[in-house]
């Protein structure tokens, strides 16, 4: 049996897909499994032995062309609710083609029969979740496990997977053990949080009874100098390779981040995590993309950037971190 899986969007979403990938492998142990990724998110599964072959979609506009070159598969599953992935598996013309979309994406639902023969509908919807805060939305991991179950993959595996090696850990040997790790995603610097407030938060976290390490991705390097410690009270590490970055999280007492791939890296290495979600669509995002299977605290970003509101926001983050490290 030849199985094709496709997920070409974000790094965090592909991490959340690793239980579904493992479930397909456990359910079809003798199958040949090909995974299509983008050049951007490929790093997540480059070491994943649940897969037999990796194929990279270089440009979204080439999805149908790439899919048509993969017509020797018996089963194709789009692990992302995106037109790119659905078009790709549709072009394979596999006898079984499975995908999913959101209930209120009416056009996608209308067009789906052109590409898939089985369509799962997700209950995730920003507007409905904001109007009905008690409305339950399954975590993305659980939605994906339900998706592959439609293909007969029922040997359910729930753990996230990242294959960190000793070679990734070795360059980090001089970092402190069991630190608080703060990841500087771009959302710390916009819409309810500011660079100045984030600097003040770093100062507050450095006063807790744990060392502090700040990880700075490439897109935030421009802010790194502003967040350097002037007295050696914390360490800033810049633009690490993906698996070294994951290895920093692996040694953490807890991870503090905005809503980004860092949330799911931290879950994959089983670290307690505090996540700051955007004020808008908090009800949906804090359910569908919360830390998975680890102790966590979820904080809603403020709707204002006035001094007192940001101070209360920082106090909430610090209190959450204290709960996690002393649990």
ABEGO torsion letter per residue (X at the ends): XBBBBBBABBAAAAAAAAAAAAAAAAABAABBBBBBBBAAAAAAAAABAABABBBBBABAAAAAAAAAAAAABABBBBABBBAAAAAAAAAAGBABBBBBBBAABAAAAAAAAAABABBBBBABBAAAAAABAABBBBBAAAAAAAAAAAAGBABBBABBBBBBBAAAAAAAAABBBGBBBBBBBAAAABGGBBAAAAAAAAAAAAABABBBBBBBBAAAAAAAAAABBAAGABBBBBGBBAAAAAAAAAABABBBBBBBAAAAAAAAAGBBBBBBBBABGAAAAAAAABBBGBBBBBBBBBABABAAAAAAAAAAAAAAAAAAAAX
